[in-house]
Amino acid sequence: MQTVRAKAIDNEKPAFRTSVDSTRSSSRPMSPKPSITSSGVDMVYLKNVLLQFMELKDKNQQKQLIPALKMLLDLDSKEERKWMQVVQAR
């Protein structure tokens, strides 16, 4: 009885593997890929940081996001100071 059951299970394994392999080889990705630019910036992350920055009402919290924006937008020190000045002026 066990040998018949074992053979039945062995016969099912290749079919299972085939279905798994076929889903892996589909042209459609399972999860969305981050949209990274040629400079290495993840555009989805950049959009989220900018949106969060604009939605914040607390100046101190906005200031905390400026270093992340500096990195993402490749700002120099002068541009970073301008961002800080804009936050202070609000």
Backbone torsions as a table, in degrees:
resi	resn	phi	psi	omega
1	MET	NA	-42.5	-179.1
2	GLN	-68.6	-34.0	-180.0
3	THR	-68.3	-36.7	177.1
4	VAL	-66.1	-43.8	179.3
5	ARG	-65.0	-41.4	179.2
6	ALA	-63.6	-40.5	178.2
7	LYS	-66.1	-39.0	179.0
8	ALA	-63.5	-41.2	178.4
9	ILE	-66.6	-42.4	178.4
10	ASP	-61.4	-36.8	179.4
11	ASN	-69.3	-27.7	-179.1
12	GLU	-80.1	-26.5	-175.6
13	LYS	-58.3	-48.0	-179.2
14	PRO	-61.1	-37.3	179.6
15	ALA	-64.0	-41.0	178.7
16	PHE	-64.1	-45.6	179.8
17	ARG	-62.6	-38.6	179.3
18	THR	-62.1	-43.4	-179.2
19	SER	-67.7	-36.8	177.2
20	VAL	-67.4	-45.4	179.6
21	ASP	-62.3	-37.4	-178.3
22	SER	-69.3	-32.4	177.2
23	THR	-73.4	-30.4	177.9
24	ARG	-70.9	-30.9	-176.2
25	SER	-91.4	7.0	179.2
26	SER	-67.2	154.9	-177.3
27	SER	-77.3	-17.3	-179.4
28	ARG	-88.2	126.9	179.5
29	PRO	-70.7	151.4	-179.2
30	MET	-74.0	-34.4	178.4
31	SER	-132.7	150.7	-178.0
32	PRO	-66.2	140.4	178.3
33	LYS	-84.6	144.3	175.6
34	PRO	-66.0	142.9	-179.4
35	SER	-88.9	92.7	-177.0
36	ILE	-97.7	129.4	-179.4
37	THR	-77.0	173.5	179.4
38	SER	-64.4	-23.3	177.5
39	SER	-85.1	-0.7	176.0
40	GLY	92.1	11.1	-178.7
41	VAL	-92.1	128.9	176.2
42	ASP	-80.8	110.1	-174.7
43	MET	-64.6	-34.9	178.8
44	VAL	-64.8	-43.6	178.1
45	TYR	-63.5	-43.7	178.8
46	LEU	-59.8	-45.9	178.5
47	LYS	-59.4	-42.9	-179.0
48	ASN	-65.9	-41.0	179.2
49	VAL	-66.7	-43.0	178.5
50	LEU	-63.1	-43.9	179.3
51	LEU	-62.7	-44.2	178.5
52	GLN	-61.4	-42.8	179.2
53	PHE	-59.0	-45.4	-177.5
54	MET	-70.8	-29.9	-178.6
55	GLU	-78.6	-21.8	-177.1
56	LEU	-70.3	138.3	176.6
57	LYS	-101.2	-22.4	-179.6
58	ASP	-81.8	120.5	-178.5
59	LYS	-61.2	-38.8	-178.9
60	ASN	-63.9	-38.4	177.7
61	GLN	-68.2	-37.7	176.5
62	GLN	-63.2	-41.9	179.0
63	LYS	-60.3	-34.6	-179.9
64	GLN	-67.8	-25.0	179.4
65	LEU	-85.1	-16.5	-176.4
66	ILE	-60.7	-40.8	176.1
67	PRO	-59.3	-37.3	177.1
68	ALA	-66.6	-41.5	177.9
69	LEU	-65.8	-37.0	177.7
70	LYS	-58.4	-45.1	-179.4
71	MET	-67.5	-47.3	-175.7
72	LEU	-66.6	-38.0	-177.2
73	LEU	-94.8	0.4	-179.6
74	ASP	55.2	50.4	-179.5
75	LEU	-80.1	146.3	171.8
76	ASP	-89.2	179.4	-175.8
77	SER	-63.0	-37.6	179.8
78	LYS	-64.4	-43.2	179.2
79	GLU	-67.4	-36.6	177.4
80	GLU	-62.9	-42.2	177.9
81	ARG	-61.9	-37.8	177.7
82	LYS	-61.9	-42.9	177.6
83	TRP	-59.8	-44.8	179.5
84	MET	-61.7	-41.6	179.7
85	GLN	-64.0	-39.5	178.8
86	VAL	-63.4	-42.3	179.1
87	VAL	-64.3	-43.0	179.6
88	GLN	-62.4	-36.5	-175.5
89	ALA	-73.5	-17.6	-177.4
90	ARG	-71.7	NA	NA
